């Protein structure tokens, strides 16, 4: 049978961060949360006939929003519905994102683990309380330390820590202290993201009011990036993607499947899916989602069938996110043509610009290319469609 990944979106938060542009809702009433999860369970069950007998589930990712903002019972029931509905592999990677001040004490962590979750992604972002407050995070550094300790006490031996850097005026020393703290935790995985602000976010508006050009290249941001890469590598973490680092044996299988352009199904408001060379998207309107599921157990709003050219471009762009790049033979197997023949001009230009390298077996970004990844990737797009 074929393998597939599942993503489940839990769009609720205690407080929406000022830099967040994901579809999420803060401090909603319990009744709405309950309605949402009932709809979510129904949407999942509707896929049983499509997937069972044809696919096994190798990864599940519960993201948000803040999944551990809602009562633990909802997550327990969600896991039961997933196990009842699909053939989940015994060694499937099952991740849940968690905020440090959500439901995250030892007893709650034990319940998540008993429900089947075997990987946690904890959002630290920074160990600097002043910065956390400035960017609208609802937790403090002590909250994170308590949540991480509770996760370890509950037996979680696969924990990711999320970091964000590149805020205007961010204290460099405080950032380096954060990285050193993360190293000391001996967590298995680190995701370190350079800040990218959407125009609809409060922080974007704040920066614009202060006359800060958020589009201007920030070389302090690049110095922070190089620092985190160097420190994590020196302490036993392998960088396997632009923003992701793992100890041996702990790379995130779910996200790797995205970068390998494998198939996945998304459930919930605003969830995206990719199957049979088509992308489909659920409505991003919560009320519409509830209505659509109630009416026909589906909230798909748009379907985009990817032609051969778009599939090639996506394979290249996603592949270049990986530190080792993409395999040329894999390109040939998928598309029946030679990569270097298809992209002779683009490849020659990027090699001369020292943004990519190749040994004819793989193609990958250079160290300089990582700083200009978007520019390098755009060379492979025939028309702007991303």
N, C-alpha and C positions, 0 to 999 in steps of 0.2 A: 504493500500500500504506500501511497504518497504521504509525505509529511507536511504538516501545516502548523502555523503559529496563530495564536489568538491574542487580541488586545481588547481589554475592557476599560471603558472610560467612566470614571467616577468624578463628576464635575463639581463637587462641593468642597468648600474651604471654610475655615473659621474666619479668615481674612485674606482677601486677594492681594498679592504682592504688587507693589507699584510698577514693577518691570514686566509683569506677566501678561501675555496676550493669548494664552490658551482659553478655550471655552470653559469657564468655571463661574460658580456663583457662591457668594459668601453669606454665611449665617442664615440659610434658608430654614423654613419651618419643617419640623419632623414629618408632617403629612406629605409634603412635596417629595422629601427624600424617600419615603415609603412608596409613593406612586412611581417614582423613577425606578426603584429596584424591582418592583413588580413588573414594570414594562421591560426592564433589562432581562429578567428571567424569561419572559415570554419571547423576546427576540432571540435569545440564545437557543431556547427549545425549538424554535422554528427552523434552525439550521441542522437539526439532527438528521433528517432524511438526506440532505445534501452531502454531509460529511461522513456519516457512519458507513462503514464498509468500503470507503474509498480513501480515507485519510486517517492517520494517527496524529495526535497533537503532541508536538515535541517541546513547545514553549508556550507559556501563558504570561502575560504582563498586565497587571492591574495598575493603571495610572490615573492621573487627574490633572487639575484638582488635587485633593488630598484624600486618598482612599481611607486612611485611618481617622479621618474626621467623623465619619458616620459610625454608628454603633457597630461593635464587633459582630453582632448577630447578622447584619446584612452581608458582611464578607464571608462568614461561615456558610450562610445559605447560598451565596454566589458560588462558592467552591463546590458545594454539594450539587448544585444545578449543572455545573460544568462537568463534573465527574459522571453524573447520571446521563448527560446528553452526548458525550463524546468519548472516544477511545483515547484516553490520555496515557502516554507512555509512562512506565514505572519510574524512569529516571528523568522525566520531564523537568525542565527548569521552570519554576513558577515564582515570579517576582511580584512584589507589591511595593509601590512607592509609599513612603511614610514621612509625616512631618514630626519633628521631635516632641511637640506638645499636643499631638493628637492622642488617640487611644494607644499608648505605648509603654505602659508599665509592664512588669514581668508577667503578671497573670494574663494580660491581654496579648502579649507577645507569644506566650505559650498557646493561647487559643488560635492565633494565626498559624502557628506551626502545626498544631494538631489538625487544622482544617486542610493542610496540604501545601501551604506556602513554604518554600525552602530557600528563598532569596529575598533580602530586603534592600531597598534603595532609600537611604536616609538623607534628607535634605539639610545638610549643614549650611552650605553656601559660604559662610564665613564664621570664624571664631571671634570676630570683633563685634561686640554688642552694639557699639555706636553705629556701625554700618548696618547691622541687621535692623535696627530701629529706623534708620534713614530710608531703607529700601522697602519698608513695610512688612518685614517678616514678623510673624506672630510669636516666634520663639526666641529664647536667648541661648547663649552658649551652654549654660548649665543644663538647660532642657535637653540639648543634644547629648551631652555627656551621660545624662540619666537614661535617655532612650537607648543609646548605644550599649550601655552596661546591661540594661534590661534585655536587649536582643541577645547578647552573649549568654546571659544567665538562662534564657529560654532555649538555648541550644542552636541559635542561628550561626552557622559557620560559613556563610556566604553573604557578606554584607558589602554593599556599595555605598560610598559617600559622595554626594554631589557638592561641587564647588562652583561658584561663579566669580569671575574677576573682570576688571575693566570698567568699573564704575568711575565716574568723573571724580577726581580728587581722592581716590581710594588710597589709604595709607599703605605704602609698600611694605613697611616693616610688619604691620599687622597681617598683611597677606602672607608674607613668608612665615610668620608664626603659625598661621592657619595650616599651611602646607606641612610644617614640621609636626603639628599636632596630629594631622591625618596620618602621617607616617608612623607616629608613635602608637596609634590605635591598632596597627597591624590588620586593618581591614583588608579584605580580599580584592577589592576593586575600587577605582576612583574615576569619577567623571568630572572633568574640569572644563567648564564652558566659558568662552569669551562672551561678554554681554552683547546681545543684539536686541535693540529696542524696537518694538513695533510702534507705529505712529499713533495708535489709539491708547497707548499706556500712559498712566499718570506721570511716570518718571520721564518719559519722552517730552511731555508737555512742560514739566518742570525745567528740564534742561534747555528747552527752546526759550522759555521765559527768561532764563539766566544768560541767554546768548551763547550757549554751548552748541557747537556744530557736531551733532552726533554722527554725521556721515564722514567726518574727517578721520583719516587714518590715525590711530592712536598707537604710537610706538612704545609708550609705557605699558600698554596692554600686551604688546608683543614681547616685551621684556619679562612680564609676569608669566606669559605662556612658556617662554624658554626656561624660566626658573622652575616652574612646576614640572615640566618635562624632565629636566636634569635631575631634580631632587627625587622624583619618583623612580626614575631609571636607576639611580645610584642605590636605591633602597629596595630593589627586587621587583619592581613593577615594570612590565613590558608595555610600551605604548603600541597598541594594535590598531588604533583609529585616531583621527585628528584630536579627539577630546577624551579618549578612553584608555585606561591603564589597568592592567590586571596582573596579579600574581599568577604563576604558572598553574594552568588548569582552571582558571576562574574568569575567563573572558565571558562576556554576556552573550549567550547563544541567541537570545531573542533579537537583540539589536544587530548581531552579526547576520542573522537571516535577512534583516532589512537591507543591509549593505551588500549582501549577496543576491539581492532582488528575488528572494524566494517568496512563496505565496503566504498570505496571512489574511485573517478575517478580523474586522474590528466591530465591537458591539458598544452601543451607547450613543448618546448625542455627540455629533461631530466626529464620530469614529470613521476612519478610512480603512479600506480593504484593497487587496490586490490578488486577483485570481484569474487564470485563463487569459493572461495578457490584458486584463482590464482593471482599471481603478474605479472604485465606487465609493461614494461619500454619503454618510448619513447627514440629515439636516442638522444644522448647528443651533437651531432654535429649540429650547427645551420644551415649551408648550406644544410645538409642532411635532416633536419627537414622541411625546406621550400620546398625542392624538393619532399619529400614524401607526404606532404599534398597536394601539387599541383597535384601530380599524382593520389593519391587514398584516400585523406582526412584522412589518418592515418599515424602515424610515429612510430608505435610500432616496436621495434627492438628485444625484447626478451619477452618470456612468460615462467613463472615458475609455474607449477602446484604443490601446496603444498600437500604432502601426510599427512596422519593422524599424524605421529610422528612430522613432522615439524610444523603443526598447533598447536599441544600441546605445543611445545617448544616456539613458538612465543607468545601464550597466556600467558605462565608463565613469560617469559622475559618482555613482555610489561606490564603485570599486576604488576610485582615487581617494576616497575618504580613508580607506584602510592603509595602514603604514606600509604593508607589503604590496599594495596596489592590487591590480587584477591580473589574472592569468590570460595570456594571449590565446592559448589553446582553448580555454573556456569560452572566450569570445567566438572562436571559430566553431566550436561545437554548438553553440546556441544559435548563431546567425548564418552559418554556412559561408562565411567570407573571411578574408584576411584583414586583421585590424590595421596593419601597416599600409595595406593597399587602400583601405577605405579612408584612412586619415593620414595620408602621407604628408600633406602640407602642414596640418595642424601639429603633428608630432615633431616634424623638423623644426618648426618655429619654437615650440615649447622646450625642446632640448637645447636649442641655441640660446634661449632665454634663461636656461638653467632652472626651469621650473619643474620639469619631469626628467626621469631617467628610465632607461630600459636595458635589460640584458637579452632582449628578444623573447624571453619566456614570460616576464612580468613587466608591467609599466607602473611606476609609482611616482609620487611627488618627492622632490628634493626637500632638504631642510628649508631652503628659501621658498620653495613652492608651497610649503605649508602656510607661510605668511601671506601668500597670494593665491590661496586655493581656489577661491571663487573665480578669479581671473583665468586661472588655468582651466578650470572646468568649463567655463563659458565658451572656450575655443571649440569645444566639441558639439556645441548646440547650433544647429542649422537655422533655427528660428527661435526667438525667445518665447519659451513656453513653460517656464518654471517660475 
